[in-house]
Amino acid sequence: MKTYRQMIPGEHTAGSVIPQPKEVQNGEGVFHLQNSCAILFGQELSEEAEFLSRRLADRFGLKLPIREISGHSPGQGNIVMERTKSLEDCGYESYILQVDIDGIQLEAPQPAGIFYGIQTLLQLIQAGDGQIFLPALEITDWPTLKLRGVHIDLKAQMPTFQYLKSILRRLAEYKINTVLLEYEDKFPYQSHPKIVSPLALSREQIKELNELARLLHIEIIPLLQSLGHVEYILSHSEYAHLREVPNDFSQYCPLNPESQRLFKELAAEILELHPDVQFFHIGGDEADSLGQCPRCQAKAREIGKGGLYVEYINEICRFILNQGKRPVLWHDMLARNPEVVDHLVHDAVIMDWDYYSRDDEPFKIQIYDKGGGQIITKENLSEVSEKVRSVFEPYWKCEDYPDRFNLFGYTRFFKDRDFDVIAAPSVRVDGDSGYSPTFEFHLPNIRSFIEVAARYGALGVVATSWAVRRTPWETLWLGIAWTAEHAWSPERTDRQGFERKFLQQFYGAEDQTGIIEAKYLLSKLVATASYRTPYNEQGHYWGLGAMLQEFC
């Protein structure tokens, strides 16, 4: 590369990029983008070249020609994208971006790395005084976590199809490579049309979404609940015989063979439209009614509730494995019944969800015992059952225990048993207001959970985003970008500095103080906003009207 000239005052540096690149060497001067430049691409990179061309045209009005490199010198003044073997040890998503006064060179071992280098390049571009330019520098970059995901929950908040596609595009800008897509009743089931919402996506739309995800290097993980959280099905009288408890439409009876049959029929339809997925999430969380019907009571007396659970879940897992996919399940029922963990199908992936543990408050952690998640401290530690405490206390202990706890012990517990684990913090949960997530606890939870996931070799992270509170998607992006920042580079990031660069990038505001204050004020409205049970008498989620009533 050429010797750099002096950078001009006020231009972008790599410090503005989300997520922050691993290694940056600043240069001197700038490279000016103009219509005389060309995009030159190497082997198997035509889609990435076309993507860059479209983005430059949409954002800056540039019309750059695209040409394949044909063995000749690419010349100066161009954007050159080529595959290289030099970064293979850093993974298939790694890249090197070099910018000098004579052009841009982007190299990566695989197309995914080229794509992420493009995302960095686009964030570095600055426009002003009729010029479009970016600073001279060299970036060598790669992700720490292989899987970097966000949960899209369609049950209580159905965006338009165009908006859903825009979510995927913005996720890709932050180098998010996985979407956990929870359809619930928004999938166009043909074998069971009764459960399909009028707002469901069409088959053609799902195929289009798959193609967009492929172009954006995003893998979709479909989520279909296999045991609990099936109100959208069991609220219909045609399926009432599958309920574990007659007047509770939240959970299947695991000993009714039709429960598994229904799950398999629905899963088969989803897999037909998602043939290339690697993972399939089967839910399996918060099965609080387990063992209550007469048949299940008798079985639970014989093998325990944990045994009842794992026998059912194993059959579901084996079905998914037979389709050539890896099953993923929430961890909490296993945490409540640790004696059955070693009986779980070992190819299952454990998704460890913990929304409240955080390293700035290490005197409390979230655990799972007699019910759902509980927060424990030194004061209520004695209330934890001996069954749970005897297994997990070694993972909580640290030098100052019980005044302080080691956090996220479930990830370490499952890793010790050679399960693949995905960490699941949250950007939006049931306890948030209907107006904005409570970033005061979400951001520390995300950061500290990802640090533990990286330290102990988890597959990655999926930031959950539960739509039960119907919080507008526009309010979630701070937490999502924060997740992307740490999943790519889990090293400590200054929170205030990150908020400034996010808000400037997202809103284009030079002075972000007011926006930051407004975001935190909105998140505190939970104290005054009324809370409506998420389901109506038919078992369907309330729509936007319930949220609008907060203002009336």
Residue pairs with C-beta under 8 A, 6 or more apart in sequence:
1 27
1 98
1 100
1 105
1 138
2 100
2 101
2 102
3 28
3 100
4 27
4 28
4 29
4 100
4 101
4 136
5 28
5 29
5 30
5 101
5 136
6 28
6 29
7 26
7 27
7 28
7 29
7 30
7 135
7 136
8 30
11 30
11 126
11 133
11 134
11 135
12 123
12 124
12 125
12 126
12 134
12 135
13 24
13 26
13 135
13 137
14 20
14 21
14 24
14 26
14 120
14 124
14 137
14 139
15 501
16 123
16 124
16 501
16 504
16 505
17 120
17 123
17 124
18 123
18 174
18 481
18 484
18 485
18 498
18 501
18 502
18 505
19 174
19 175
19 484
19 485
19 486
19 487
19 488
19 489
20 485
20 488
20 489
20 493
21 120
21 139
21 140
21 141
21 489
22 140
22 141
22 142
22 489
23 139
23 140
23 141
24 137
24 138
24 139
25 137
25 138
25 139
26 135
26 136
26 137
27 99
27 100
27 135
27 136
27 137
27 138
28 136
29 100
29 101
29 135
29 136
30 101
30 133
30 134
30 135
30 136
31 99
31 100
31 101
31 102
31 103
31 104
31 133
31 134
31 136
32 131
32 132
32 133
33 56
33 60
33 62
33 64
33 125
33 132
33 133
33 134
34 62
34 132
35 62
35 63
35 64
36 77
37 62
37 64
37 77
37 78
37 79
37 103
38 64
38 65
38 66
38 67
38 78
38 79
39 49
39 52
39 53
39 64
39 65
39 66
39 67
39 78
39 79
39 81
40 49
40 67
40 68
40 69
40 74
40 78
40 79
40 80
40 81
41 48
41 49
41 66
41 67
41 68
41 69
41 80
41 81
41 82
42 68
42 69
42 81
42 82
42 83
43 82
43 83
44 83
44 111
45 81
45 82
45 83
45 111
45 114
46 66
46 68
47 111
47 215
48 81
48 111
48 114
48 115
48 118
49 66
49 81
50 66
51 115
51 118
51 215
52 79
52 81
52 118
52 121
52 122
53 64
53 66
55 118
55 122
56 62
56 64
57 63
57 64
59 122
59 125
60 125
60 127
60 132
62 132
64 79
69 80
69 82
74 80
74 103
76 102
76 103
77 102
77 103
78 103
78 104
79 103
79 104
79 106
79 121
80 103
80 104
80 105
80 106
81 106
81 107
81 114
81 117
81 118
82 105
82 106
82 107
83 107
83 108
83 109
83 110
83 111
83 114
84 96
84 107
84 108
84 109
85 109
86 96
86 107
86 109
87 94
87 95
87 96
87 107
87 108
87 109
87 113
87 140
87 142
88 109
90 142
91 109
91 142
91 143
91 146
92 109
92 110
92 112
92 113
93 108
93 110
93 112
93 113
93 116
93 142
93 143
93 175
93 177
94 108
94 109
94 113
94 140
94 141
94 142
94 143
95 106
95 107
95 108
95 113
95 114
95 116
95 117
95 120
95 139
95 140
95 141
95 142
96 105
96 106
96 107
96 108
96 117
96 138
96 139
96 140
96 141
97 104
97 105
97 106
97 117
97 120
97 121
97 137
97 138
97 139
97 141
98 104
98 105
98 106
98 137
98 138
98 139
99 105
99 121
99 124
99 134
99 135
99 136
99 137
99 138
100 136
101 136
104 121
104 134
106 114
106 117
106 118
106 121
107 117
108 114
108 116
108 117
111 217
112 177
112 217
113 142
115 172
115 216
115 217
116 141
116 175
116 217
117 139
117 141
119 172
119 173
119 174
119 175
120 139
120 141
121 134
122 173
123 173
123 505
124 134
124 135
124 137
125 132
125 133
125 134
126 132
126 133
126 134
127 133
143 175
143 487
143 488
143 489
144 454
144 487
144 488
144 489
144 490
145 450
145 453
145 454
145 458
145 459
145 460
145 461
145 487
145 488
145 490
146 459
146 460
147 177
147 178
147 422
147 459
147 460
147 461
147 462
148 175
148 176
148 177
148 178
148 460
148 461
148 483
148 484
148 487
148 488
149 176
149 177
149 178
149 179
149 180
149 221
149 422
149 460
149 461
149 462
149 463
150 171
150 176
150 178
150 179
150 180
150 427
150 462
150 463
150 465
150 480
150 483
151 179
151 180
151 182
151 424
151 462
151 463
151 464
151 465
151 466
152 164
152 167
152 179
152 180
152 181
152 182
152 465
153 182
153 464
153 465
153 466
153 467
154 181
154 182
154 183
154 184
154 186
154 467
155 182
155 184
155 185
155 186
155 232
155 467
155 468
155 541
156 467
156 468
156 470
156 534
156 541
156 542
157 467
157 470
157 473
158 186
158 197
158 199
159 167
159 473
161 201
161 205
161 209
163 473
164 209
165 208
165 209
165 212
167 473
168 179
168 209
168 212
168 213
168 216
168 218
169 212
169 216
170 477
171 179
171 216
171 218
171 480
172 216
172 217
172 218
174 480
174 481
174 484
174 485
175 484
175 488
176 218
176 480
176 483
176 484
176 487
177 217
177 218
177 219
178 218
178 219
178 220
178 221
178 460
178 462
179 213
179 218
179 219
179 220
179 221
180 221
180 223
180 281
180 462
180 464
181 220
181 221
181 222
181 223
182 223
182 281
183 201
183 222
183 223
183 224
183 270
184 225
184 232
185 195
185 196
185 197
185 200
185 232
186 197
186 199
186 200
186 201
187 196
187 200
187 201
187 206
187 266
187 269
187 270
188 196
188 200
188 201
188 202
188 203
188 206
189 195
189 196
189 266
189 269
190 269
191 265
191 266
191 269
192 233
192 262
192 265
192 266
194 236
194 238
195 232
195 233
195 236
195 239
197 232
201 209
203 273
206 273
206 274
207 273
209 220
210 220
210 273
210 274
210 276
213 219
213 220
214 276
219 277
219 278
219 279
220 274
220 277
221 277
221 278
221 279
221 280
221 281
221 328
221 462
222 270
222 271
222 274
222 277
222 280
222 281
223 281
223 282
223 283
224 263
224 266
224 267
224 270
224 280
224 281
224 282
224 283
225 282
225 283
225 284
226 252
226 263
226 282
226 283
226 284
226 312
226 313
226 316
226 329
227 251
227 252
227 254
227 259
227 283
227 284
227 287
227 290
227 309
227 312
227 313
228 250
228 251
228 252
228 283
228 284
228 285
228 286
228 287
228 288
228 289
229 250
229 251
229 283
229 285
229 286
230 249
230 250
230 251
230 252
231 249
231 250
231 535
231 539
231 540
232 539
232 540
233 239
233 242
233 249
233 262
234 240
234 242
234 243
234 249
234 250
234 251
234 252
234 539
235 249
235 538
235 539
235 540
236 539
239 262
240 246
240 249
241 256
241 258
242 252
242 253
242 256
242 258
242 259
242 262
243 249
243 251
243 252
243 253
244 251
244 252
244 253
244 254
244 289
244 290
244 292
244 293
244 296
245 251
245 289
245 292
245 293
248 289
249 539
250 288
250 289
251 287
251 288
251 289
251 290
252 259
252 262
252 263
253 259
253 293
253 295
253 296
254 290
254 296
254 308
254 309
254 311
254 312
255 293
255 295
255 296
255 299
255 308
255 312
260 312
260 315
260 316
260 319
263 282
263 316
263 319
264 319
267 280
267 319
267 320
267 323
268 323
270 280
271 277
271 280
271 323
271 325
277 325
278 325
278 326
279 325
279 326
279 327
279 328
279 349
280 320
280 323
280 325
280 326
280 327
280 328
281 327
281 328
281 329
281 351
282 313
282 316
282 317
282 320
282 327
282 328
282 329
283 329
283 330
284 309
284 313
284 316
284 329
284 330
284 333
285 329
285 330
285 332
285 333
285 353
286 330
286 332
286 333
286 372
287 309
287 333
288 371
288 372
290 296
290 300
290 305
290 308
290 309
290 333
291 297
291 299
291 300
291 305
291 308
296 308
299 307
299 308
300 307
300 308
303 311
304 337
304 339
304 340
305 337
306 333
306 336
306 337
306 338
306 339
306 340
307 340
307 343
309 333
309 337
309 340
310 334
310 337
310 340
310 343
310 344
313 329
313 333
313 344
313 345
313 348
314 343
314 344
314 345
316 327
317 327
317 329
317 344
317 345
317 347
317 348
318 345
320 326
320 327
321 327
321 345
321 347
326 347
326 348
326 349
327 345
327 347
327 348
327 349
328 348
328 349
328 350
328 351
328 422
329 348
329 349
329 350
329 351
330 351
330 353
330 424
331 350
331 351
331 352
331 353
331 368
331 410
331 414
332 353
332 368
332 372
332 373
333 368
334 340
334 341
334 344
334 350
334 414
335 367
335 368
335 388
335 392
335 410
336 368
336 369
336 370
336 388
338 387
338 388
338 391
338 392
338 413
339 387
341 414
341 417
342 417
344 419
346 418
346 419
348 419
349 419
349 420
349 421
349 422
349 459
350 414
350 419
350 420
350 421
350 422
351 421
351 422
351 424
351 462
352 408
352 410
352 411
352 414
352 421
352 422
352 423
352 424
353 373
353 424
353 425
353 426
353 464
354 365
354 366
354 373
354 408
354 410
354 423
354 424
354 425
354 445
354 449
355 366
355 373
355 425
355 426
355 429
355 442
355 445
355 464
356 364
356 366
356 373
356 375
356 441
356 445
357 364
357 365
357 366
357 405
357 407
357 408
357 445
357 448
357 449
358 407
358 441
358 444
358 445
358 448
359 407
359 444
359 447
359 448
359 451
360 444
360 448
361 444
362 404
362 405
362 407
363 377
363 378
363 403
363 404
363 405
364 375
364 376
364 377
364 405
365 375
365 376
365 396
365 405
365 407
365 409
366 373
366 374
366 375
366 376
367 373
367 374
367 376
367 384
367 388
367 392
368 374
368 388
369 384
369 385
369 388
370 385
376 383
376 384
377 402
378 402
378 403
381 389
381 402
391 413
392 409
392 410
392 413
395 406
395 409
395 410
395 412
395 413
396 402
396 405
396 406
396 409
397 405
397 406
398 404
398 405
398 406
407 448
407 449
407 452
408 423
408 448
408 449
408 452
408 453
411 421
411 423
411 452
411 453
411 456
411 458
412 452
412 456
414 421
415 421
415 456
415 457
415 458
420 458
420 459
421 453
421 456
421 458
421 459
422 453
422 458
422 459
422 460
422 461
422 462
423 449
423 450
423 452
423 453
423 458
423 460
423 461
423 462
424 461
424 462
424 463
424 464
425 442
425 445
425 446
425 449
425 450
425 461
425 463
425 464
425 483
426 442
426 445
426 446
426 463
426 464
426 465
426 466
427 437
427 442
427 446
427 463
427 464
427 465
427 476
427 479
427 480
427 483
428 437
428 442
428 464
428 465
428 466
428 467
428 469
428 471
428 476
428 479
429 437
429 464
429 466
429 469
430 466
430 468
430 469
431 438
431 526
432 438
432 469
432 471
432 523
432 526
433 469
433 471
433 522
433 523
433 524
433 525
433 526
433 529
434 469
434 470
434 471
434 525
434 526
434 529
434 547
434 550
435 471
435 472
435 475
435 522
435 523
435 525
435 529
436 471
436 475
436 519
436 522
436 523
436 525
437 471
437 475
437 476
437 479
437 523
438 523
438 524
438 526
439 478
439 479
439 519
439 520
439 523
440 520
440 523
442 479
443 478
443 479
443 482
443 495
446 463
446 479
446 482
446 483
446 486
447 482
447 486
447 492
447 493
449 461
450 461
450 483
450 486
450 487
450 490
451 486
451 490
452 458
453 460
453 461
453 490
454 490
460 487
461 483
461 486
461 487
463 479
463 480
463 483
465 476
465 480
468 534
468 541
470 544
470 546
470 547
475 519
475 522
477 502
477 506
478 499
478 502
478 503
478 506
478 519
481 498
481 502
481 506
482 498
482 502
485 493
485 498
486 493
499 512
499 516
500 512
503 509
503 512
503 515
503 516
504 510
504 512
507 515
509 515
529 550
530 550
532 542
532 546
532 549
534 541
534 542
535 541
535 542
536 542
